[in-house]
Amino acid sequence: MSVQPHKKKETSEKPGMPEQEFKTSNEILEHFDLTFEFSKFFDADELSPVPPDEKFLSQLEFSLMNRGAADKEAYTCEFLIVPFLREVWQRHPENLSLFSHITLKVDEFHLIPDYVISSRSPRGLKILHRPLLLTIEAKDEKFEQGWVQALLQLLACQRMNKSDKLPVRAIVTTGDIWQFGKIEERRFTRHPLPISIENPGRLLGVLDHFFSECERAIETYAKSGFADE
């Protein structure tokens, strides 16, 4: 008796959209029919700085002084980016959750941001509820490539939130330099002025503003009938 080879079942499931499919932000804008602008949608000079304590400053200085040419992006994430995000997250624990390298899987998108700030689930579990803020490392200091990733991830967040009216913000950073943007409805906006870790209190103040804006967005859309789950 001959044995027939096992045939895999055919599936109509489409693979997730690879980030490599788009080389520039403009290609994404055209593909998804978005508009773009540079705009100072916040003024860092008008925001209150968040003075870091001596322990934070000491650890930051140690990380910078002991960084080497052979260190890869994992060093930047763990010793430069995460400390700033964690420091600010501790000021907003009741409403926001921080996730590391969690998958955004919705429709054609299957993407993994470095870090995501999400609203806390009303059920009390730490799950990705409504993604509101992304942080992407600009590897090899390639900011434009970082913004290509960020824009796709912002679109995925809009799909997960089931609304393009809920603003989603993004940060692209080398650890030393931090750039900021957001998407709201069909408009993608980038702030023209970056922030440096040369002034940690100023950077923490901007990040605290972003976290606060995430909280305000959830409150605003809850009052306007934005469905919760």
N, C-alpha and C positions, 0 to 999 in steps of 0.2 A: 504494500500500500504506500503510495507516494504521499509525502507531506507537503502541503502547499505552504509557501512562505507567508508569514503573517503580514497583512497589509495594514498600515496605519489609517485610521479613519480620517477622511478629509474634513477640514474644519473651515468655516467661513470667518473665523476670528482673525482680525487684522492685527499685525504687530504694532507695538507702540511707535509713535512718531520719533525717529531718531533726531537728536539735536544737530547731527551732522548734515541733515537735509537742508538746513539754512546756513549760509555763510555770513550773512549780514543782517542787521536789524531791518534794513529797508526791504529785504526779501520777505520778512515776516509781516511787515506793515502792509505790503501789497497783497500777500497771500490771504491775510485775515481782514483786509479792508479797514485798517486802523489809521489814525492820524497821529502826528508827532509834533512836539514842541519842546524847546528848552525854556524853562520857566523857574523863577525863584518862588516855588510854592511854599517855602518857609524861609524865614530870615534868621540865620544862626546868631546874628548880632543881637537880636531881640529875645532870644531864648535864654533862660537862666541856666548857667552851668551847674553841673553836679560835681562838686568837689570830691575827688576820690580820697579814701583814707590812705595812711602811710603804708599799710600792708599791700594794698593794690599797687601803689606807685613803686614800691620796692620790688614786687614780683614782676611788674612790667619792665622795669629797668634791667633786672636780672635776665629776663627773656631776650631783650634786645641786645644786651652786651654779649650774650652767649650764643647768638644766632650765627650759623656758619654758612658758607657758600654751598655746602653739600646738603644742607637741610632742604627738604621738599615741602610741598604744600601742607602736609599733615602738621608740620611744626607751626606754620603760620596759623592754621585753624585752631590748634590746641592751646598755643601759648600767646597768641595775639588777638584773634577774633573772638573766641569763646569767652575769655575773661571780661571783655567789654559787654557782650550780650548778657552774660550771667549777672554781671553787676547791676544792669538795668532791670533785668527780669525780676530780680529780688524786690524791686519796688512795685511790681504789678502781679504778684502771684495769684491773687484771687480771681482775676479775669482772663489771664493769658497763660499759655503753655509754650515751652520751647522744645522743639524736636530737632534731632540731628540726623541728617541723611535718611529721611523718611520718603517713601515713594509717593509721588503724585500720579495716580492712575485713574484717568477719566477720559472717556471717548477715545480719541486718537493719541492722547498724551500719555506717556509713561516716562516720567522724569524724576530725578533725584536731586533736589536742592541740597546745599550744604546744611543750611539751617532754616527752620520755619517757625514763625510765631503764629499761634492759632488761638482763637477764642476757646475758653474752657467749655467742655461739654456740660450742659445742664444736668446730665445724668451722674456727674461726679467722676467718671472715669477719665484717665488721660488718653484721649484719642484725638486724632486730627479732626477738629470740628469745623471751624471756618478759618482757613489759612488767610492771614492778613498781612504778613510781612515776611519776605524772603531775604536771605543773606547768601551771596555767592562769592566765592573767592576768585579773584582775577588771577588765574595761574600765569606765571611768567610775566606778570604785569600787563597782560593783554586785556585791557578794559573793554574794548569793543567786543571781543569774543565773549567776555563775561556778560555783557549786556544782551548778546544774542541768546545766551542761556536764560538770563533773567526774564526776558520778554516772553519766551515760550512758557516758562514756569508761571509767570503772571497770568497768562491766558488759561493755563491749566487750573489755577486757583479760582479764576472767575467761573469756570465750568463747575468746579466742585462746590462753589458757593451758590450756584444756580442763579446768579444775578451778576450783571456787569455794572450795577449801580453801587455796589459795595466796593469802595476803593481798596486796592491791594498795593502795598508798597514794596520796594525792593532796594537792597543795598548791594553794591559790587565793590569789593575791597581787596587790597593787597595785604591788609593788616596795618600798613603804614598810612595809606591813603584810602579814604572812604567816599564813594560816590552814591548818590541817592536818586531814586525815581519812583514812579507810581503809574498805575493804570486805573482809569475810571471811565466807565462806559466804553467808548471806542477810542479814547485818547490816551496815548502813552506819553508821559512827561518825564523829562530828566532835569534835575537841578544842575545848573551850569557850574556851580562852585563846589569843589570837594572839601572835605574836612581831614585834617591831619592828626595823627596821634601825638604830634608835638605838643598839643594842648589837650591832655586827657579829659580835663573837666569840661571843656567845650564840646568835645566829641560825645561824652556821656550825656551832656545836656541835649544834644541833637537826637541821640538814640532814645532818651527818655521822652522827648517830644513825639517821636515816631510810635513808641509803645502807647503813649497817651492817645494819639490819634486813632490807633487801632481800637482802643476802648470806646472812644467817642463814636466811631463808625458803627460799632455793634449797638450801642445805645440808641443812636439816631434811627437806624433801620429797624430796630425792635419797636420803637414808638410809631414808626410809619407803617407797621403791619408786615415787616419783613419776616417771613415764616421761619420759625425755629424748629429744630428737630432734636 
